[in-house]
Amino acid sequence: MSKICQITGKKAMVGNNVSHSNKKTKRKFNVNLFRKKFYWVEEDCWISLNVSAAGLRTINKIGLDAALKRAATDGYLNA
């Protein structure tokens, strides 16, 4: 399972570790991802999503139904 938020589309980024001597080695910045179950009132069912912390805040702010519609139009939701 890939580390991609199904609400915001955030995914892991690649960058550099920089040592004190300024030597650079590759590293990965992972997403703060959770496997979370939500009760979808409009469909009267439970759904399970991979959401980041920012995705949880989006769901809390605009609601689950609006967040799922926005994610579907942006192409982040693969359901």
Phi, psi and omega in degrees: 000127183282155183269075180230133176287131182278352179259312185259342182081009179293141177217172184297142178248159179248138179210200182240140161278131179243117181279177179296329178275008178070023175279134186249131174230149184290147175212171182238134174262103182279162180272146176281085193253142179231146170264111190230140176259135180235146174267118181266104187294320184297325180259354179057051179207166175264137175233151181245127183231150167268108183234146175274174178297322177293326177294322176297319178294323177296316179296319178294328184280311186253352180097158185293316184296315179293323179292321178292322178295318179295319180293325179291320180289327178279348177087016182274333185273122179249068183244000000 
